[in-house]
Amino acid sequence: MYFLYQMLSWVILPIAVLRVFFRSRMEPSYRKNLSERFGLLRLKNDKSVIWLHAVSVGEVLACQQLVEHFVSKFDGVNVLITCTTASGREAAEKLNSPRVKVSYLPFDIKPFISTFIRNVKPMCLLVMETEIWPTLYKECSKNAIPIFMLNARLSEKSMQGYLKFKTLSHQTISHVAGILAQTDDDASRLRRIGGKEILVTGNLKFDRRATSEQLKLGQYFRELFGEKRYVVVAASTRDAEEALIIDSFITHCSADCLLVLVPRHARRFPIVMELIESRGLKAVKRSHEELVPEDCRFVLGDSMGEMYSYYACSDVVIMGGSFVSLGGQNPLEALSIGRYVITGPHTFNFSEIVAKGVAAGVICAVKSSNAAMSSVNDLLADPDRTHIKKDEAIQFVNANVGALQKTISYLESKQKNWRTEYPPST
């Protein structure tokens, strides 16, 4: 099965390269550092390396405190963060430490992966959430580099996909030395695809908090958007749901409400702007940093890495990715600063968090975008209820912290098994 996977990887390599160039039409940064995707990364080997893979922005932000711990705890160690997306790489570069290096993850083909490992010489590989790459895992195991999956989650849908290739999935995950799962359900599903040493440590995103700078930027947004009007943030929206949200907002929400649309991917910024303008509506771009006129009811959040600030300027948050069958986005950032969250029906990526939030009364799960706007109206009509929900949301997040310390303690207990020596290069 692994041999067939390798053969198929070579076959689809030209398609993967073309996909990178296609995405670069909307996000030019995809064309930069292309050699890294073929394993061509050179590091000064003056320090040992902890290799941490975080596919995109969400995973990079989730591991930020962990990276900060490594930098402060281990003087003689650099941290290498690999990403798959351009936005993830840019978020990692913003961590702003001379001991944090950033690269794209190479294509999962043996010569590229083995070259990368030979150049980097990592002590271990820490994989955020659930990124399962057969060649990467096999080559790490071959080189005695222990692999740990952190903050791991696996939806029912993803599990079924892996089970279609059960032999390869079991072979691949057998190389993992330890898995720290977010929930009991995630742990159960990971065991079904072959995971062995699995501990439930919770979600690292419960431990994240907005910085004072992010909150200050949120206040600046509010001043631009209008302090005397209600602000609804539709966060991390995806294709096919923006139109639903726009139309429902216009139909159901009063003129004193402003909708801030923040697309999940930067390449969709012009598309969403066109969606708004095609309806004869006006919108202001966040990047223009101008006051929003009273007769304008839309703001396009055309910036990356500012989601905390968007949440901070809002009265209520609608979570994107949940009104189409994509599984939703993580509501914890919004909840951590006291924002009531409304989700659509598709939340399978974060089903346990959403279920807990609904039970705690800080998340409202609805069936449609129309129902979401009705819930917005109900909440904003009662200012006292809004303040109560703010306190309840913060309490909900505070009651679930602890994953960061559990993760650190676990990794420190396994540190003796990290690889520290390599044979001389030939």
Beta strands, then each sheet from edge to edge (+ up, - down):
strand 1: 48-53
strand 2: 77-83
strand 3: 100-104
strand 4: 122-128
strand 5: 147-152
strand 6: 176-181
strand 7: 198-200
strand 8: 230-237
strand 9: 257-263
strand 10: 283-285
strand 11: 298-300
strand 12: 316-319
strand 13: 341-343
strand 14: 363-365
sheet 1: 3+ 2+ 1+ 4+ 5+ 6+ 7+
sheet 2: 10+ 11+ 9+ 8+ 12+ 13+ 14+
end
